[in-house]
Amino acid sequence: MITFIKQFFGKLVEQAKMAEHSFMVILAVIIGVLGGLGALGVRLLIQFFTDISFGGEEIIKASEGIPWYQIIITLAIGGAIIGPIIYFFAKEAKGHGVPEVMESIAKRDGMIRPRVVLVKALASSICIGTGGSTGREGPIVQIGASIGSAIGQILKLPSNKLKTLVACGAAAGIAATFNAPIAGALFAVEIILGDFGVAQFSPIVISSVIATVVSRHFLGDFPTFEVLPYELKSAWELIPYALLGLLGGAAGVLFIKVLYGLEDFFDGIRIPDYVKPAIGGALVGLVAIAFPEVLGIGHEAVNHALHGGLVWYIMAAMVLIKILGTSLTLGSGGSGGIFAPSLFIGAMLGGAFGTGVHALFPGITASSGAYSLVAMGTVVASATQAPITAILIIFELTNDYNIILPLMVACITSTLFARKLKKESIYTLKLLRKGINIEAGREIDVLKDIKTKSVMEHNKAVILSSMKLEEILNIVVNTAHTCFVVIDPESNLLGSFTLHDFKQILIDYEDLKDVLIATDMVKYDMIFVKEEDNLNYVMSQFGKGNTDELPVLDQDEKRVIGVIWKNDVINSYNRELLKAEIANGMAERVSSIERLEMSEVIPGYSMLEIPVPKKFIGETLIGVNVRAKYLVEVILIKTILEKSEKESRIFPYGDYRFKAKDKLLLFGENSKIQRIKNL
């Protein structure tokens, strides 16, 4: 009976897929409903943990009536809870969420683990509910995107449709959070997909609209912030708004620098990662003793700024305080978004600036609240480098067309200035630090999954520290190496020097040949790589030095085991690009094939589907290193979904861990294919 039901519904799904557009619209409606409910669920969870932590009052108000040490303890406990949750169940839930969604689009064709929905919702709600200085928008976006991805994976949709459903979920999240359907749709296109030429825009719009309807049904049709009526006093007022755009651009870049600077700081602390959010929480608690406005999402303080209820120097200070608080929360490993903090920073910056401008030119300028509102858009635009999304969010928050002109001027100015100061946005920088360079929503860096040890040469040029210049010259002229490592008599590594360094010394060869030894030439701050480093990192190291060759050390950095040449890395890059093009093209053609016997594609090269070899089970794709060890390309992985008998097709990525029932679609030379088949 169960088999009959599965077959029946399977046939219904297949028939629905044939009417492609209608099928995607139906899925968009479902994702919109679930995304809207997910946003509502996160709000309720945040309120639940806020009630537990602060007795049911607004966080800022409650913090003023409790002992200072209780604030610190509450935030530390929140961090101590979310650290293990993230570390052990879904590391993707760490941070602000949106970069992880972008990474899934770029690297895994929209594949997101379903468990991320629950882990992200729980971790972010605890973080914000216990006073963490972050926002709920990023988590809601990641939750919506995870819902869209899960539905696409269940239905075994091809990668292009799966990406569209991920974008639908992200759009639903933003729309439900801000009560802004247009901004939700444009956010998904401008930031998540990074492509305004997306083929299937209609489902994204539908999900955004449906999520807004769901949100309004439960929460009412109310704006997120209480905004006073606004009017442009004079055309001359556009000049201070342009200046405000420059300030907003600088504030956005400062936010990025402090956030990732503190992330590097916490990464450098040698304690378990799941402990760090507790430390970050305690530090935010210390800041909150003097500035309680830093706690939580901060919407109450933003409303005060929009109504001109704060003095200018308090608002100016809060710009820096919020940047610090949010950076401590997220940099230490907390979970939450950067949208709300960006709006907070902008509101305070605009309020302080607007107070001064209005005092100087009261006849032609609006009140400070108007500048707070516009500046909210400028900081969002500069931090995310998504001016259209920023403009539309602020416009939909006000429903007032009068604000469009100053908003456009300020947001575009802010974005352009931010790009001059820093090329990467707060989202793309996180990906770039992982070796992923996003261009039009695609990963163009193909070197991240290739280890140094698969390209390096074991032949190396070693110089003893006691060697004289004449002996060194004899080695240099009889080798093709351009980098020379220096060791002491006990074979301990001292440092290195390059051919370029040696040429400088040769100018005074006659004077130095009898007095200079290798120790005098060594650079102790040598540039090197390790055998487990990926080639993306290797290329960044080549950029630091004037050499075509780098020494390769073991993981303990005590022994030189070989060298790596820049040309070999470049050749690897070109080969991987070619393989990726071949693999992607073939994967699209064979994704619907149930079983593929060995088939010669071009003379000498074949494709074959095999059960995963036993020695691969439990290992990651990058750990097995199929490319380097077996000279075979894994084009597609067929796996059985957990707690289900359904088969899912996965495009390979480095962290994928092989399971017992997996099947691999391979491409390579006939002899190499046969070798791996016989494992």
C-alpha positions as CSV (number, residue, x, y, z in Angstrom):
1,M,0.0,0.0,0.0
2,I,2.8,2.4,1.0
3,T,4.6,1.6,-2.3
4,F,1.4,2.3,-4.3
5,I,1.0,5.7,-2.5
6,K,4.6,6.7,-3.2
7,Q,4.2,5.7,-6.9
8,F,0.9,7.6,-7.2
9,F,2.3,10.8,-5.8
10,G,5.5,10.4,-7.7
11,K,3.5,10.3,-10.9
12,L,1.6,13.4,-9.9
13,V,4.9,15.2,-9.3
14,E,6.3,14.1,-12.7
15,Q,3.1,15.3,-14.4
16,A,3.3,18.6,-12.6
17,K,6.9,19.1,-13.7
18,M,5.8,18.8,-17.3
19,A,3.9,22.1,-16.9
20,E,7.1,23.8,-15.8
21,H,5.9,27.3,-15.2
22,S,2.8,26.3,-13.3
23,F,4.8,23.8,-11.3
24,M,7.3,26.5,-10.2
25,V,4.5,28.9,-9.3
26,I,2.9,26.3,-7.1
27,L,6.2,25.7,-5.4
28,A,6.7,29.4,-5.0
29,V,3.4,29.7,-3.2
30,I,4.3,26.9,-0.8
31,I,7.7,28.4,-0.1
32,G,6.1,31.8,0.4
33,V,3.7,30.4,3.0
34,L,6.4,28.4,4.8
35,G,8.9,31.3,4.6
36,G,6.3,33.6,6.1
37,L,5.6,31.1,8.9
38,G,9.3,30.7,9.5
39,A,9.7,34.4,9.9
40,L,6.8,34.4,12.4
41,G,8.3,31.4,14.2
42,V,11.7,33.2,14.7
43,R,9.9,36.3,16.1
44,L,8.1,34.1,18.6
45,L,11.2,32.2,19.5
46,I,13.1,35.5,20.1
47,Q,10.3,36.8,22.3
48,F,10.2,33.5,24.2
49,F,13.9,33.7,25.1
50,T,13.7,37.4,25.8
51,D,10.9,36.7,28.3
52,I,13.1,34.1,30.0
53,S,16.2,36.3,30.0
54,F,14.7,39.7,30.8
55,G,11.3,39.0,32.4
56,G,9.1,39.8,29.4
57,E,10.1,43.5,29.1
58,E,11.9,45.2,26.2
59,I,15.6,44.3,26.5
60,I,16.9,47.9,26.8
61,K,14.3,48.9,29.4
62,A,14.8,45.6,31.4
63,S,18.6,46.0,31.4
64,E,18.3,49.3,33.2
65,G,16.5,47.7,36.2
66,I,18.8,44.7,36.8
67,P,22.3,44.5,38.3
68,W,25.2,45.0,35.9
69,Y,26.6,41.6,36.5
70,Q,23.3,39.9,35.6
71,I,23.6,41.5,32.1
72,I,27.0,40.0,31.6
73,I,26.0,36.6,32.9
74,T,22.9,36.5,30.7
75,L,24.8,37.2,27.6
76,A,27.6,34.8,28.5
77,I,25.1,32.0,29.1
78,G,23.4,32.7,25.8
79,G,26.8,32.4,24.1
80,A,27.6,29.2,26.0
81,I,24.4,27.6,24.8
82,I,24.6,28.5,21.1
83,G,28.3,27.7,20.8
84,P,27.9,23.9,21.1
85,I,24.6,23.9,19.1
86,I,26.3,25.5,16.1
87,Y,29.5,23.6,16.4
88,F,28.1,20.1,16.7
89,F,24.9,20.3,14.6
90,A,25.3,22.9,11.8
91,K,28.4,25.1,11.5
92,E,26.6,27.0,8.7
93,A,24.4,28.6,11.3
94,K,27.3,30.6,12.6
95,G,27.4,34.3,11.7
96,H,25.0,36.3,9.7
97,G,23.6,33.6,7.4
98,V,23.4,35.3,4.0
99,P,27.0,34.5,2.9
100,E,26.2,30.8,3.6
101,V,23.2,31.0,1.3
102,M,25.3,32.7,-1.4
103,E,27.9,29.9,-1.0
104,S,25.3,27.2,-1.5
105,I,24.3,28.9,-4.8
106,A,27.9,29.2,-5.9
107,K,29.4,25.9,-4.8
108,R,26.6,23.4,-4.3
109,D,23.9,24.4,-6.9
110,G,21.6,25.5,-4.0
111,M,22.0,22.4,-1.8
112,I,21.5,23.4,1.9
113,R,21.2,20.8,4.6
114,P,17.6,20.8,6.0
115,R,18.8,20.7,9.6
116,V,20.0,24.3,9.1
117,V,16.4,25.5,9.4
118,L,16.1,24.3,13.0
119,V,19.6,25.0,14.1
120,K,19.7,28.6,12.7
121,A,16.3,29.4,14.2
122,L,17.2,28.1,17.6
123,A,20.7,29.6,17.7
124,S,19.7,33.0,16.4
125,S,16.7,33.2,18.7
126,I,18.8,32.4,21.8
127,C,21.5,34.8,20.7
128,I,19.1,37.8,20.2
129,G,16.8,36.8,23.1
130,T,19.7,36.9,25.6
131,G,20.8,40.3,24.4
132,G,23.2,39.6,21.5
133,S,23.8,42.7,19.4
134,T,22.5,41.4,16.1
135,G,19.4,41.2,13.9
136,R,16.8,38.6,12.9
137,E,16.8,39.3,9.1
138,G,19.8,37.2,8.2
139,P,18.7,34.2,10.0
140,I,15.2,34.5,8.5
141,V,16.7,34.7,5.1
142,Q,18.8,31.6,5.7
143,I,15.8,29.7,7.1
144,G,13.7,30.6,4.1
145,A,16.4,29.6,1.7
146,S,16.9,26.3,3.5
147,I,13.2,25.6,3.2
148,G,13.3,26.3,-0.6
149,S,16.4,24.1,-1.0
150,A,14.8,21.2,1.0
151,I,11.7,21.3,-1.2
152,G,13.8,21.3,-4.3
153,Q,15.9,18.4,-3.1
154,I,12.9,16.3,-2.1
155,L,11.5,16.8,-5.6
156,K,14.9,16.1,-7.2
157,L,14.8,19.3,-9.2
158,P,17.8,20.3,-11.5
159,S,20.3,22.8,-10.3
160,N,18.8,25.9,-12.1
161,K,15.3,25.3,-10.5
162,L,16.9,24.5,-7.1
163,K,18.7,27.9,-7.1
164,T,15.4,29.6,-8.0
165,L,13.7,28.0,-5.0
166,V,16.5,29.1,-2.7
167,A,16.1,32.6,-4.0
168,C,12.3,32.3,-3.4
169,G,12.9,31.3,0.2
170,A,15.3,34.2,0.7
171,A,12.9,36.7,-0.8
172,A,10.1,35.4,1.4
173,G,12.3,35.9,4.5
174,I,13.1,39.5,3.8
175,A,9.5,40.3,2.7
176,A,8.0,38.8,5.8
177,T,10.5,40.5,8.1
178,F,10.1,44.1,6.7
179,N,6.6,43.8,5.4
180,A,8.3,44.7,2.1
181,P,7.4,42.4,-0.9
182,I,9.2,44.4,-3.6
183,A,12.4,44.7,-1.5
184,G,12.3,41.0,-0.8
185,A,12.2,40.0,-4.4
186,L,14.9,42.5,-5.4
187,F,17.1,41.3,-2.4
188,A,17.0,37.8,-3.7
189,V,18.0,38.9,-7.2
190,E,20.5,41.5,-6.4
191,I,22.3,39.8,-3.5
192,I,21.5,36.1,-3.4
193,L,21.6,35.4,-7.1
194,G,23.6,38.5,-8.1
195,D,22.0,38.4,-11.5
196,F,19.2,40.7,-12.7
197,G,18.9,38.6,-15.9
198,V,17.5,35.6,-13.9
199,A,15.3,33.6,-16.2
200,Q,12.6,32.7,-13.6
201,F,11.8,36.0,-11.8
202,S,8.0,35.3,-11.4
203,P,8.3,32.6,-8.7
204,I,10.6,34.9,-6.6
205,V,8.0,37.7,-6.8
206,I,5.2,35.3,-5.9
207,S,7.0,33.9,-2.9
208,S,7.8,37.4,-1.7
209,V,4.2,38.5,-2.0
210,I,2.7,35.4,-0.3
211,A,5.2,35.7,2.6
212,T,4.1,39.3,3.1
213,V,0.4,38.2,3.1
214,V,1.2,35.6,5.7
215,S,3.1,38.1,7.8
216,R,0.3,40.7,7.6
217,H,-2.3,38.1,8.5
218,F,-0.6,37.4,11.9
219,L,1.2,40.7,12.6
220,G,-1.0,43.2,10.9
221,D,-0.1,45.7,8.1
222,F,2.2,47.9,10.2
223,P,5.6,49.3,9.3
224,T,8.7,48.0,11.1
225,F,9.5,51.5,12.3
226,E,7.3,54.4,13.3
227,V,8.2,57.1,10.7
228,L,6.9,60.7,10.8
229,P,5.6,62.4,7.7
230,Y,8.4,63.6,5.5
231,E,8.9,66.3,2.9
232,L,11.9,67.6,0.9
233,K,12.2,71.2,2.1
234,S,14.3,72.4,-0.8
235,A,16.3,71.2,-3.8
236,W,19.4,72.5,-2.0
237,E,18.8,69.9,0.6
238,L,20.1,67.2,-1.8
239,I,23.6,68.5,-1.1
240,P,23.7,67.6,2.6
241,Y,22.0,64.3,1.7
242,A,24.9,63.6,-0.7
243,L,27.4,64.4,2.1
244,L,25.4,62.0,4.3
245,G,25.9,59.3,1.6
246,L,29.6,59.7,2.0
247,L,29.4,59.4,5.7
248,G,27.2,56.3,5.3
249,G,29.7,54.8,3.0
250,A,32.5,55.3,5.4
251,A,30.4,53.9,8.3
252,G,29.5,50.8,6.2
253,V,33.2,50.1,5.4
254,L,34.2,50.7,9.1
255,F,31.5,48.1,10.1
256,I,33.0,45.6,7.7
257,K,36.6,46.1,8.9
258,V,35.8,45.9,12.6
259,L,33.5,42.8,12.1
260,Y,36.2,40.8,10.3
261,G,39.0,42.2,12.4
262,L,37.3,40.8,15.5
263,E,36.5,37.6,13.7
264,D,40.2,37.2,13.0
265,F,41.0,38.0,16.6
266,F,38.7,35.3,18.0
267,D,39.9,32.8,15.3
268,G,43.4,33.4,16.7
269,I,42.4,32.5,20.3
270,R,43.5,28.9,20.9
271,I,40.4,27.6,22.7
272,P,37.5,25.5,21.3
273,D,35.2,27.4,18.9
274,Y,32.1,26.5,20.9
275,V,33.5,28.4,23.9
276,K,34.1,31.7,22.0
277,P,30.5,32.9,21.7
278,A,30.3,33.0,25.6
279,I,33.4,35.2,25.7
280,G,31.9,37.5,23.0
281,G,28.6,37.6,24.9
282,A,30.4,38.6,28.1
283,L,32.3,41.4,26.3
284,V,29.0,42.8,24.8
285,G,27.6,42.7,28.4
286,L,30.5,44.9,29.6
287,V,29.7,47.4,26.8
288,A,26.0,47.3,27.7
289,I,26.7,48.4,31.3
290,A,27.3,51.9,29.9
291,F,25.4,51.7,26.7
292,P,22.3,49.4,27.1
293,E,21.1,50.4,23.6
294,V,23.7,48.0,22.1
295,L,21.6,45.0,23.3
296,G,19.4,43.0,21.0
297,I,17.9,44.2,17.7
298,G,17.7,47.8,18.8
299,H,14.4,48.8,17.1
300,E,13.4,50.9,20.2
301,A,16.5,53.1,19.9
302,V,16.0,53.5,16.2
303,N,12.4,54.7,16.7
304,H,13.7,57.3,19.2
305,A,16.2,58.5,16.6
306,L,13.6,58.7,13.9
307,H,11.5,60.9,16.2
308,G,14.4,63.1,17.2
309,G,14.3,61.9,20.7
310,L,18.1,61.5,21.3
311,V,20.8,64.1,21.6
312,W,23.4,64.3,18.8
313,Y,26.4,63.2,20.8
314,I,24.7,60.1,22.2
315,M,23.7,59.1,18.6
316,A,27.3,59.8,17.4
317,A,28.7,57.5,20.1
318,M,26.1,54.8,19.4
319,V,27.4,54.5,15.8
320,L,30.7,53.2,17.1
321,I,29.2,51.3,20.0
322,K,26.8,49.3,17.8
323,I,29.6,48.5,15.4
324,L,31.6,47.2,18.3
325,G,28.7,45.2,19.9
326,T,27.6,43.5,16.7
327,S,31.2,42.7,15.7
328,L,31.8,41.1,19.1
329,T,28.6,39.1,18.9
330,L,29.2,37.8,15.3
331,G,33.0,37.7,15.4
332,S,33.1,35.4,18.4
333,G,30.8,32.9,16.6
334,G,27.3,34.2,17.5
335,S,24.3,33.8,15.2
336,G,22.3,36.7,13.7
337,G,22.0,39.2,10.9
338,I,23.7,42.5,10.0
339,F,20.6,44.2,8.4
340,A,19.1,45.4,11.7
341,P,22.5,46.6,13.1
342,S,23.2,48.4,9.8
343,L,19.8,50.2,10.1
344,F,20.6,51.1,13.7
345,I,24.1,52.5,12.8
346,G,22.5,54.5,9.9
347,A,19.7,55.9,12.1
348,M,22.2,57.1,14.7
349,L,24.6,58.5,12.1
350,G,21.8,60.3,10.3
351,G,20.4,61.7,13.5
352,A,23.7,63.2,14.6
353,F,24.4,64.6,11.2
354,G,20.8,65.9,10.7
355,T,20.9,67.7,14.0
356,G,23.9,69.7,13.0
357,V,22.6,70.4,9.5
358,H,19.2,71.5,10.7
359,A,20.9,73.8,13.3
360,L,22.9,75.5,10.6
361,F,20.2,75.7,7.9
362,P,16.8,75.4,9.6
363,G,14.9,77.0,6.7
364,I,15.9,74.6,4.0
365,T,16.4,71.3,5.9
366,A,14.2,68.7,7.5
367,S,14.4,67.5,11.1
368,S,17.0,65.1,12.2
369,G,14.5,62.2,11.9
370,A,14.4,62.5,8.2
371,Y,18.2,62.2,8.0
372,S,18.1,59.2,10.3
373,L,15.7,57.5,7.9
374,V,17.8,58.2,4.8
375,A,21.0,57.2,6.5
376,M,19.6,53.8,7.4
377,G,19.5,53.1,3.7
378,T,23.1,54.5,3.1
379,V,24.7,52.1,5.7
380,V,22.7,49.1,4.3
381,A,23.7,50.1,0.8
382,S,27.4,50.5,1.6
383,A,27.8,47.4,3.7
384,T,25.9,45.1,1.3
385,Q,26.8,47.0,-1.9
386,A,23.1,46.5,-2.9
387,P,21.7,50.0,-3.3
388,I,18.5,49.0,-5.0
389,T,17.5,46.7,-2.2
390,A,18.4,49.4,0.4
391,I,16.4,52.1,-1.4
392,L,13.3,49.8,-1.7
393,I,13.4,48.7,1.9
394,I,13.4,52.2,3.2
395,F,10.8,53.3,0.7
396,E,8.5,50.4,1.6
397,L,9.0,51.2,5.3
398,T,7.7,54.7,4.8
399,N,5.2,54.3,1.9
400,D,6.1,57.9,1.1
401,Y,7.2,58.8,-2.4
402,N,8.6,62.1,-1.2
403,I,11.7,60.4,0.3
404,I,12.8,58.8,-3.0
405,L,15.0,61.6,-4.3
406,P,17.2,62.1,-1.2
407,L,17.2,58.3,-0.6
408,M,18.4,57.6,-4.1
409,V,21.1,60.3,-4.0
410,A,22.4,59.2,-0.6
411,C,22.3,55.4,-1.2
412,I,24.0,55.6,-4.6
413,T,26.7,58.0,-3.3
414,S,27.2,55.7,-0.3
415,T,27.6,52.6,-2.5
416,L,30.1,54.3,-4.9
417,F,32.2,55.7,-2.0
418,A,32.2,52.3,-0.2
419,R,33.4,50.6,-3.4
420,K,36.2,53.0,-3.7
421,L,37.3,52.3,-0.1
422,K,36.7,48.5,-0.2
423,K,35.9,46.3,-3.2
424,E,34.1,43.5,-1.3
425,S,30.8,43.8,0.6
426,I,30.1,42.5,4.1
427,Y,28.7,39.3,2.4
428,T,31.2,38.7,-0.4
429,L,34.2,39.3,1.8
430,K,33.3,36.4,4.0
431,L,33.2,34.2,0.9
432,L,36.5,35.6,-0.4
433,R,38.2,34.7,2.9
434,K,37.1,31.1,2.2
435,G,38.6,31.2,-1.2
436,I,35.3,31.8,-3.0
437,N,35.2,34.7,-5.4
438,I,31.6,35.5,-6.5
439,E,31.0,36.9,-9.9
440,A,27.4,37.0,-11.1
441,G,26.5,34.4,-8.5
442,R,29.1,31.9,-9.6
443,E,32.3,30.6,-8.0
444,I,35.3,31.4,-10.3
445,D,37.9,30.1,-8.0
446,V,38.4,26.4,-8.7
447,L,41.6,26.0,-6.6
448,K,40.1,25.8,-3.1
449,D,39.7,22.0,-3.2
450,I,43.2,21.2,-4.5
451,K,45.9,20.6,-1.9
452,T,49.5,21.8,-2.2
453,K,50.8,18.2,-1.8
454,S,49.1,17.1,-5.0
455,V,51.1,19.7,-7.1
456,M,54.4,20.2,-5.2
457,E,57.8,18.8,-6.2
458,H,59.9,16.9,-3.6
459,N,63.1,18.1,-5.2
460,K,64.3,21.2,-3.3
461,A,67.3,23.5,-3.0
462,V,68.8,23.3,0.6
463,I,71.7,25.5,1.8
464,L,73.7,24.8,4.9
465,S,74.0,27.8,7.2
466,S,77.8,27.6,7.2
467,M,78.2,27.6,3.4
468,K,80.3,30.5,2.0
469,L,79.2,32.7,-0.9
470,E,81.3,30.8,-3.4
471,E,79.7,27.5,-2.5
472,I,76.3,29.0,-2.6
473,L,77.0,30.5,-6.0
474,N,78.0,27.0,-7.3
475,I,74.6,25.6,-6.2
476,V,72.6,28.6,-7.6
477,V,74.1,28.4,-11.1
478,N,73.6,24.7,-11.3
479,T,69.9,24.5,-10.4
480,A,66.6,25.9,-11.8
481,H,65.3,26.7,-8.3
482,T,64.6,30.4,-7.5
483,C,64.0,29.9,-3.7
484,F,66.6,28.4,-1.3
485,V,66.0,27.3,2.2
486,V,68.7,27.5,4.9
487,I,69.1,24.9,7.6
488,D,71.6,24.6,10.5
489,P,73.9,21.6,11.1
490,E,71.1,19.8,13.0
491,S,68.8,20.2,9.9
492,N,66.6,22.7,11.7
493,L,64.9,25.3,9.4
494,L,66.3,28.8,9.8
495,G,64.7,30.7,6.9
496,S,65.1,31.3,3.2
497,F,66.3,33.6,0.5
498,T,65.3,34.1,-3.2
499,L,67.3,34.3,-6.4
500,H,66.3,38.0,-6.4
501,D,67.9,38.5,-3.0
502,F,71.1,36.6,-4.1
503,K,71.5,38.8,-7.2
504,Q,71.7,41.9,-5.0
505,I,74.6,40.4,-3.1
506,L,76.5,39.4,-6.3
507,I,77.0,43.1,-7.0
508,D,79.6,43.1,-4.2
509,Y,80.8,39.5,-4.8
510,E,84.5,40.2,-4.6
511,D,84.3,41.9,-1.2
512,L,81.9,39.4,0.3
513,K,83.1,36.0,-1.0
514,D,85.4,35.3,1.9
515,V,83.4,36.7,4.7
516,L,79.7,36.2,3.9
517,I,78.0,32.9,4.8
518,A,74.5,31.6,4.3
519,T,73.3,32.7,7.8
520,D,74.0,36.3,6.8
521,M,71.6,36.0,3.9
522,V,68.7,34.2,5.5
523,K,65.3,35.9,5.9
524,Y,63.7,34.6,9.0
525,D,60.2,35.9,8.1
526,M,60.2,33.6,5.1
527,I,57.1,33.1,2.9
528,F,56.1,29.5,2.7
529,V,53.1,27.1,2.4
530,K,52.2,23.8,4.0
531,E,51.4,20.6,2.3
532,E,47.7,20.8,3.4
533,D,47.2,24.4,2.2
534,N,44.9,24.8,-0.8
535,L,46.1,26.3,-4.0
536,N,44.0,29.4,-3.6
537,Y,46.0,30.2,-0.5
538,V,49.2,29.4,-2.3
539,M,48.5,31.9,-5.0
540,S,47.9,34.6,-2.3
541,Q,51.3,33.8,-0.9
542,F,53.0,34.1,-4.3
543,G,51.5,37.6,-4.4
544,K,53.5,38.5,-1.3
545,G,56.9,37.8,-2.6
546,N,59.0,38.3,-5.7
547,T,59.5,34.7,-6.6
548,D,58.2,31.9,-8.9
549,E,58.7,29.2,-6.2
550,L,57.8,28.7,-2.6
551,P,59.1,26.1,-0.1
552,V,56.6,23.6,1.2
553,L,56.8,22.7,4.9
554,D,55.2,19.9,6.8
555,Q,52.2,20.7,9.1
556,D,54.5,21.3,12.1
557,E,56.4,23.9,10.1
558,K,59.7,22.3,11.1
559,R,60.8,20.5,8.0
560,V,61.0,21.4,4.3
561,I,59.5,18.6,2.2
562,G,59.5,20.2,-1.2
563,V,58.7,23.2,-3.4
564,I,55.8,24.5,-5.4
565,W,56.1,26.5,-8.6
566,K,53.8,29.3,-9.7
567,N,53.5,27.9,-13.2
568,D,52.3,24.6,-11.8
569,V,49.5,26.3,-9.9
570,I,48.5,28.2,-13.0
571,N,48.5,25.0,-15.0
572,S,46.3,23.4,-12.3
573,Y,43.9,26.3,-12.5
574,N,43.6,26.0,-16.3
575,R,43.0,22.2,-16.0
576,E,40.4,22.6,-13.3
577,L,38.5,25.2,-15.4
578,L,38.4,22.8,-18.4
579,K,37.4,19.9,-16.1
580,A,34.6,22.0,-14.6
581,E,33.2,22.9,-18.0
582,I,33.3,19.3,-19.1
583,A,31.8,18.0,-15.9
584,N,29.0,20.6,-15.7
585,G,28.0,20.0,-19.2
586,M,28.0,16.2,-18.8
587,A,26.2,16.4,-15.5
588,E,23.3,18.3,-17.0
589,R,23.0,15.7,-19.8
590,V,23.1,12.7,-17.6
591,S,21.2,14.0,-14.5
592,S,18.0,12.2,-15.5
593,I,19.7,8.9,-16.4
594,E,18.9,6.1,-13.9
595,R,21.9,3.9,-14.6
596,L,24.9,4.6,-16.9
597,E,27.1,1.7,-18.1
598,M,30.6,2.4,-19.2
599,S,30.4,4.7,-22.2
600,E,33.3,6.1,-24.2
601,V,32.7,9.9,-24.6
602,I,35.8,10.8,-26.6
603,P,38.6,8.4,-27.7
604,G,40.3,7.1,-24.6
605,Y,37.9,8.7,-22.1
606,S,34.7,7.2,-20.7
607,M,31.9,7.7,-18.1
608,L,30.8,5.0,-15.7
609,E,28.5,4.8,-12.8
610,I,29.8,2.6,-9.9
611,P,28.8,1.9,-6.2
612,V,31.0,3.9,-3.9
613,P,34.2,1.9,-3.1
614,K,34.2,0.6,0.5
615,K,37.4,2.4,1.3
616,F,35.7,5.8,0.5
617,I,32.8,5.3,2.9
618,G,32.9,7.8,5.8
619,E,35.6,9.9,4.0
620,T,35.1,13.3,2.4
621,L,35.6,13.9,-1.3
622,I,38.5,16.2,-0.6
623,G,40.0,13.7,1.9
624,V,39.9,10.8,-0.6
625,N,41.4,13.2,-3.2
626,V,40.0,11.2,-6.2
627,R,41.5,13.6,-8.7
628,A,45.1,13.4,-7.5
629,K,45.2,9.7,-6.4
630,Y,43.2,8.1,-9.2
631,L,43.2,10.8,-12.0
632,V,39.4,10.5,-12.3
633,E,36.7,13.1,-12.1
634,V,33.6,12.6,-9.9
635,I,30.8,14.2,-12.0
636,L,27.7,13.3,-10.0
637,I,26.9,11.6,-6.7
638,K,23.7,9.7,-6.2
639,T,22.8,9.3,-2.6
640,I,19.8,8.1,-0.5
641,L,18.2,10.8,1.7
642,E,18.2,10.2,5.4
643,K,15.0,8.5,6.8
644,S,13.8,8.0,3.2
645,E,14.3,5.6,0.3
646,K,14.4,8.4,-2.2
647,E,17.5,8.9,-4.3
648,S,19.0,12.4,-4.6
649,R,21.6,13.6,-7.1
650,I,24.3,15.9,-5.8
651,F,27.0,17.8,-7.7
652,P,30.3,17.1,-6.0
653,Y,31.8,19.4,-3.4
654,G,34.9,19.0,-1.3
655,D,33.2,18.5,2.1
656,Y,30.7,15.8,0.9
657,R,31.1,12.6,3.1
658,F,30.5,9.4,1.2
659,K,27.8,7.0,2.4
660,A,27.4,3.3,2.1
661,K,24.7,3.4,-0.6
662,D,26.1,6.1,-2.7
663,K,26.8,5.7,-6.4
664,L,29.4,7.7,-8.3
665,L,29.3,8.9,-11.9
666,L,33.0,9.0,-13.0
667,F,34.8,10.5,-16.0
668,G,38.4,9.9,-17.0
669,E,40.8,7.8,-19.0
670,N,39.6,4.2,-19.7
671,S,42.4,2.6,-17.8
672,K,41.9,4.9,-14.7
673,I,38.2,4.2,-14.7
674,Q,38.8,0.5,-14.7
675,R,41.3,0.9,-11.8
676,I,38.9,2.7,-9.5
677,K,36.1,0.2,-10.5
678,N,38.2,-2.6,-9.2
679,L,38.9,-1.1,-5.8
